[in-house]
Amino acid sequence: MNNNKIPAWVLRLVIGIFLSSILLFFSIYVIWKLSSIVSIVVISLFLSFALEPFVNYLVNKGWRRTVASMTVILLFASLAIILLIGMVPLVIDQLGNVSDRIPEWGDQINNYLSSWFGINIDIQGIYNSLSSGNALSALGLNIANNVIAISKQLILAFIQIFSVFILTYYFVADAPRLRRLICSFLPAKQQKFLLNTWELAITKTGNFMYSRGLLGLLSALFTLIVLLILGVPFALPLALWMGVVSQFLPVIGTFIAASLPLLVAFINSPRDALILLVLIIIYQQFENYIIGPKITSHTMEMHPAVALLAVLVGATIAGVVGALIALPVAAIAQEITKAYIKRHELIESKLLKHPIKKTKPKTP
């Protein structure tokens, strides 16, 4: 009898681990290669969750689901296009203003460096060399050489946006049919869990859109009024930018959104930029402690630390898209945890309610 013979189950285990590892690496490779398609599907699914409550409202009013879905999606796309079109002339004009003001700012910086540190820099010469004919010619040649690559990127971006539009429409219009199809492959208990989770995702994402949209509208109105009073140019596009970015890019969005109006106001007048900064800070305190809690308490309750962590994780995993969908995903996970994970009463709470009385030792 040979005692050194390897048991059959060991061979089966090794072969199973080897094949499983190959399958795992192959799956990771396929997902990596299809990452752009996966991103399109995730964005489309998120948008369908966000827009489905509005579609359901129209359906309950007697609209056909296909018509209601197309109407809501077209309105959403129109708002995005209006915001984009409004920002284009702003960017072009302000880039020109920045270019015109560079020599003046350079002289001011040079005066400060000379008076404080005794350093003299020929900033005007640097600017002239950068704006000289040779530099501009080299820049133009570089752009011309890359025009084909830029065109390809634009075409690819258009295809991706169009794909998101079409997939979002089908996800919303065929949502009931899609849920029935997926549930047909699952047993009854898992069907119930899937439907509850799906409904929870729609509710939380819709509440996120509602609360952020309302807060964004208030922020845009406040910014518009302030910019009009100060006489800052492009008040409406800047106000729309402030309302959208500050609310739909959570936590860090306020700082990113405020930078553009402050830059335009600074180019117009440094005093206006200072006034705008003070007013934005005051409004943010008013929003964070008075308006925000009243709106979000009925839509999406979440601790600020959890929200910040969710945004950081989302941005790390999927960039801007991950940061945008981080809060709804975190809210869905939070509600699933509340619904399906049992929580127990803390022992400390009982001890606080009924403190242990200290008894004196009995004397013999």
JODA-V280506 format. One record per pair of residues at least 4 apart in sequence whose C-alpha atoms are under 7 Angstrom apart, sorted by the first residue. I is the first residue (numbers start at 1). GAP is how many residues later the second one is. D is the distance in Angstrom with one decimal. If there is no record, write none. Layout:
# JODA-V280506
i={I | I}
gap={GAP | GAP}
d={D | D}
This chain:
# JODA-V280506
i={6 | 7 | 8 | 9 | 10 | 11 | 12 | 13 | 14 | 15 | 16 | 17 | 18 | 19 | 20 | 21 | 22 | 23 | 24 | 25 | 26 | 27 | 28 | 29 | 30 | 31 | 34 | 35 | 36 | 37 | 38 | 39 | 40 | 40 | 41 | 42 | 43 | 44 | 44 | 44 | 44 | 45 | 45 | 45 | 46 | 47 | 47 | 48 | 48 | 48 | 48 | 49 | 49 | 49 | 49 | 50 | 50 | 50 | 50 | 51 | 51 | 52 | 52 | 52 | 53 | 53 | 54 | 55 | 55 | 55 | 55 | 56 | 57 | 58 | 58 | 58 | 59 | 59 | 59 | 59 | 63 | 63 | 64 | 65 | 65 | 66 | 66 | 67 | 68 | 69 | 69 | 69 | 69 | 70 | 70 | 71 | 72 | 73 | 74 | 75 | 76 | 77 | 78 | 79 | 80 | 81 | 82 | 83 | 83 | 84 | 86 | 87 | 87 | 88 | 89 | 90 | 90 | 91 | 92 | 93 | 94 | 94 | 95 | 96 | 97 | 98 | 101 | 102 | 103 | 103 | 104 | 105 | 106 | 106 | 106 | 107 | 108 | 109 | 110 | 110 | 110 | 111 | 112 | 113 | 113 | 113 | 113 | 114 | 114 | 114 | 122 | 123 | 124 | 125 | 126 | 127 | 128 | 130 | 131 | 131 | 132 | 133 | 134 | 135 | 136 | 137 | 138 | 139 | 140 | 141 | 142 | 143 | 146 | 147 | 148 | 149 | 150 | 151 | 152 | 153 | 154 | 155 | 156 | 157 | 158 | 159 | 160 | 161 | 162 | 163 | 164 | 165 | 166 | 167 | 168 | 169 | 170 | 171 | 174 | 175 | 176 | 177 | 178 | 179 | 180 | 183 | 186 | 186 | 187 | 188 | 189 | 190 | 191 | 192 | 193 | 194 | 195 | 196 | 197 | 198 | 199 | 200 | 200 | 201 | 201 | 202 | 203 | 204 | 204 | 204 | 204 | 204 | 205 | 205 | 206 | 207 | 207 | 207 | 208 | 208 | 208 | 208 | 209 | 210 | 211 | 211 | 211 | 211 | 212 | 212 | 212 | 213 | 214 | 215 | 215 | 216 | 216 | 216 | 216 | 217 | 217 | 218 | 219 | 219 | 219 | 220 | 220 | 220 | 220 | 220 | 221 | 221 | 222 | 223 | 223 | 224 | 224 | 224 | 224 | 225 | 226 | 227 | 227 | 227 | 228 | 228 | 230 | 232 | 232 | 234 | 235 | 236 | 237 | 238 | 238 | 239 | 240 | 241 | 241 | 242 | 242 | 242 | 243 | 244 | 245 | 245 | 245 | 246 | 246 | 246 | 246 | 247 | 248 | 249 | 249 | 249 | 250 | 251 | 252 | 253 | 254 | 255 | 258 | 259 | 260 | 261 | 262 | 262 | 262 | 262 | 263 | 264 | 265 | 265 | 265 | 265 | 266 | 266 | 266 | 269 | 270 | 271 | 272 | 273 | 274 | 275 | 276 | 277 | 278 | 279 | 280 | 281 | 282 | 283 | 284 | 285 | 286 | 286 | 287 | 287 | 288 | 288 | 289 | 290 | 291 | 292 | 293 | 295 | 296 | 296 | 297 | 300 | 302 | 302 | 303 | 304 | 305 | 306 | 307 | 307 | 308 | 309 | 310 | 310 | 310 | 310 | 311 | 311 | 311 | 311 | 312 | 313 | 314 | 314 | 314 | 314 | 314 | 315 | 315 | 315 | 315 | 317 | 318 | 319 | 320 | 321 | 322 | 325 | 326 | 327 | 328 | 329 | 330 | 331 | 332 | 333 | 334 | 335 | 336 | 337 | 347 | 348 | 349 | 350 | 351}
gap={4 | 4 | 4 | 4 | 4 | 4 | 4 | 4 | 4 | 4 | 4 | 4 | 4 | 4 | 4 | 4 | 4 | 4 | 4 | 4 | 4 | 4 | 4 | 4 | 4 | 4 | 4 | 4 | 4 | 4 | 4 | 4 | 4 | 124 | 4 | 4 | 4 | 4 | 120 | 123 | 124 | 4 | 123 | 126 | 4 | 4 | 121 | 4 | 120 | 123 | 124 | 152 | 153 | 156 | 157 | 152 | 155 | 156 | 159 | 4 | 155 | 4 | 120 | 150 | 4 | 153 | 4 | 4 | 13 | 14 | 17 | 4 | 4 | 4 | 5 | 10 | 4 | 5 | 6 | 9 | 4 | 5 | 4 | 4 | 108 | 4 | 107 | 4 | 4 | 4 | 100 | 103 | 104 | 4 | 99 | 4 | 4 | 4 | 4 | 4 | 4 | 4 | 4 | 4 | 4 | 4 | 4 | 4 | 157 | 4 | 151 | 4 | 150 | 4 | 4 | 4 | 144 | 4 | 4 | 4 | 4 | 170 | 4 | 4 | 4 | 4 | 4 | 4 | 4 | 21 | 4 | 4 | 4 | 17 | 18 | 4 | 4 | 4 | 4 | 10 | 11 | 4 | 4 | 4 | 5 | 6 | 7 | 4 | 5 | 6 | 4 | 4 | 4 | 4 | 4 | 4 | 4 | 5 | 4 | 5 | 4 | 4 | 4 | 4 | 4 | 4 | 4 | 4 | 4 | 4 | 4 | 4 | 4 | 4 | 4 | 4 | 4 | 4 | 4 | 4 | 4 | 4 | 4 | 4 | 4 | 4 | 4 | 4 | 4 | 4 | 4 | 4 | 4 | 4 | 4 | 4 | 4 | 4 | 4 | 4 | 4 | 4 | 4 | 4 | 4 | 8 | 4 | 5 | 4 | 4 | 4 | 4 | 4 | 4 | 4 | 4 | 4 | 4 | 4 | 4 | 4 | 4 | 132 | 4 | 131 | 4 | 4 | 4 | 96 | 124 | 127 | 128 | 4 | 123 | 4 | 4 | 92 | 93 | 4 | 91 | 92 | 120 | 4 | 4 | 4 | 84 | 85 | 88 | 4 | 35 | 36 | 4 | 4 | 4 | 32 | 4 | 27 | 28 | 31 | 4 | 26 | 4 | 4 | 23 | 24 | 4 | 19 | 20 | 22 | 23 | 4 | 18 | 4 | 4 | 16 | 4 | 11 | 12 | 15 | 4 | 4 | 4 | 5 | 8 | 4 | 7 | 42 | 33 | 36 | 4 | 4 | 4 | 4 | 4 | 23 | 4 | 4 | 4 | 16 | 4 | 15 | 16 | 4 | 4 | 4 | 8 | 12 | 4 | 7 | 8 | 11 | 6 | 76 | 4 | 74 | 75 | 61 | 57 | 4 | 4 | 4 | 4 | 4 | 4 | 4 | 4 | 4 | 11 | 14 | 15 | 4 | 4 | 4 | 5 | 7 | 8 | 4 | 6 | 7 | 4 | 4 | 4 | 4 | 4 | 4 | 4 | 4 | 4 | 4 | 4 | 4 | 4 | 4 | 4 | 4 | 4 | 4 | 5 | 4 | 5 | 4 | 5 | 4 | 4 | 4 | 4 | 4 | 4 | 4 | 5 | 4 | 31 | 4 | 5 | 4 | 4 | 4 | 4 | 4 | 20 | 4 | 4 | 4 | 16 | 17 | 20 | 4 | 12 | 15 | 16 | 4 | 4 | 4 | 5 | 8 | 9 | 12 | 4 | 5 | 7 | 8 | 5 | 4 | 4 | 4 | 4 | 4 | 4 | 4 | 4 | 4 | 4 | 4 | 4 | 4 | 4 | 4 | 4 | 4 | 4 | 4 | 4 | 4 | 4 | 4}
d={6.9 | 6.9 | 6.3 | 6.0 | 6.2 | 6.1 | 5.9 | 6.1 | 6.1 | 6.1 | 5.9 | 6.0 | 6.3 | 6.2 | 6.0 | 6.2 | 6.0 | 6.1 | 6.2 | 6.1 | 6.2 | 6.1 | 6.1 | 6.1 | 6.1 | 5.7 | 6.2 | 6.1 | 6.3 | 6.3 | 6.2 | 6.1 | 6.0 | 5.8 | 6.0 | 6.1 | 6.2 | 6.1 | 5.3 | 5.9 | 4.7 | 6.3 | 6.5 | 6.8 | 6.3 | 6.0 | 6.4 | 5.7 | 5.3 | 5.9 | 5.3 | 6.7 | 4.6 | 5.9 | 6.7 | 6.4 | 5.0 | 4.5 | 6.3 | 6.4 | 6.7 | 6.0 | 5.9 | 7.0 | 6.2 | 6.2 | 6.5 | 6.2 | 5.5 | 5.7 | 6.7 | 6.1 | 6.5 | 6.7 | 5.6 | 6.1 | 4.6 | 6.1 | 5.8 | 6.7 | 6.8 | 6.0 | 6.1 | 6.0 | 5.9 | 6.2 | 5.3 | 6.1 | 6.2 | 6.2 | 6.3 | 6.3 | 5.7 | 6.0 | 6.6 | 6.2 | 6.2 | 6.1 | 5.9 | 6.3 | 6.5 | 6.2 | 6.1 | 6.2 | 6.3 | 6.0 | 6.0 | 6.3 | 6.9 | 6.5 | 5.4 | 6.2 | 5.8 | 6.3 | 6.0 | 6.0 | 6.5 | 6.0 | 6.5 | 6.3 | 6.0 | 7.0 | 6.2 | 6.2 | 6.2 | 6.1 | 6.2 | 5.9 | 6.2 | 6.0 | 6.4 | 6.2 | 6.0 | 5.6 | 6.9 | 6.1 | 6.3 | 6.2 | 6.0 | 6.3 | 6.2 | 6.1 | 5.9 | 5.4 | 6.3 | 5.4 | 6.8 | 4.2 | 4.7 | 5.5 | 6.4 | 6.1 | 6.1 | 6.1 | 6.2 | 6.1 | 5.7 | 5.8 | 6.3 | 6.3 | 6.2 | 5.9 | 6.1 | 6.1 | 6.0 | 6.1 | 6.1 | 6.2 | 6.1 | 6.1 | 6.4 | 6.0 | 6.2 | 6.0 | 6.2 | 6.3 | 6.2 | 6.2 | 6.1 | 6.0 | 6.2 | 6.2 | 6.2 | 6.2 | 6.1 | 6.0 | 6.2 | 6.2 | 6.3 | 6.0 | 5.9 | 6.3 | 6.4 | 6.0 | 6.1 | 5.8 | 5.5 | 5.4 | 5.9 | 6.1 | 6.3 | 6.1 | 6.3 | 6.0 | 6.1 | 5.3 | 6.0 | 5.8 | 6.1 | 6.3 | 6.5 | 6.0 | 6.1 | 6.1 | 6.1 | 6.0 | 6.0 | 6.0 | 6.1 | 6.3 | 6.2 | 6.0 | 6.6 | 5.9 | 5.7 | 5.9 | 6.0 | 6.1 | 6.8 | 6.3 | 6.7 | 6.3 | 6.3 | 5.3 | 6.1 | 6.0 | 5.0 | 6.6 | 5.9 | 6.7 | 6.6 | 6.5 | 5.7 | 6.1 | 6.2 | 6.2 | 6.2 | 6.6 | 5.8 | 5.5 | 6.4 | 6.1 | 6.4 | 6.1 | 6.8 | 6.0 | 4.1 | 5.7 | 5.6 | 6.2 | 6.0 | 6.2 | 6.1 | 7.0 | 5.1 | 6.0 | 4.6 | 5.5 | 6.0 | 4.4 | 6.2 | 7.0 | 6.3 | 6.0 | 5.2 | 6.1 | 5.7 | 6.0 | 5.0 | 6.2 | 6.2 | 5.9 | 5.2 | 5.5 | 6.3 | 6.2 | 6.4 | 5.8 | 6.7 | 6.2 | 6.0 | 6.2 | 6.1 | 6.1 | 5.9 | 6.2 | 6.1 | 5.9 | 6.6 | 5.7 | 4.9 | 6.4 | 6.3 | 5.8 | 5.4 | 5.5 | 5.4 | 6.8 | 4.3 | 4.2 | 5.4 | 6.6 | 6.2 | 4.5 | 6.5 | 5.5 | 7.0 | 6.2 | 6.7 | 5.8 | 6.0 | 6.3 | 6.1 | 6.1 | 6.3 | 6.0 | 5.9 | 5.3 | 6.9 | 6.9 | 6.3 | 6.3 | 5.9 | 6.9 | 5.8 | 4.8 | 4.4 | 6.6 | 4.8 | 6.5 | 6.4 | 6.3 | 6.0 | 6.1 | 6.3 | 6.3 | 6.0 | 6.3 | 6.3 | 6.1 | 6.1 | 6.4 | 6.4 | 6.0 | 5.9 | 6.0 | 5.5 | 6.7 | 4.7 | 5.2 | 5.2 | 6.9 | 6.4 | 6.8 | 6.5 | 6.0 | 5.6 | 6.7 | 5.1 | 6.0 | 5.5 | 6.8 | 6.7 | 6.5 | 6.3 | 6.1 | 6.2 | 6.0 | 6.2 | 6.3 | 6.2 | 6.1 | 6.0 | 5.5 | 6.4 | 6.4 | 6.0 | 4.9 | 5.3 | 6.8 | 6.1 | 6.2 | 5.9 | 6.8 | 4.1 | 4.8 | 5.2 | 4.2 | 5.8 | 4.9 | 4.6 | 6.5 | 4.4 | 6.4 | 6.2 | 6.4 | 5.7 | 6.3 | 6.1 | 6.0 | 6.1 | 6.2 | 6.0 | 6.2 | 6.1 | 6.1 | 6.4 | 6.1 | 6.0 | 5.3 | 6.5 | 6.1 | 6.3 | 5.9 | 5.0}
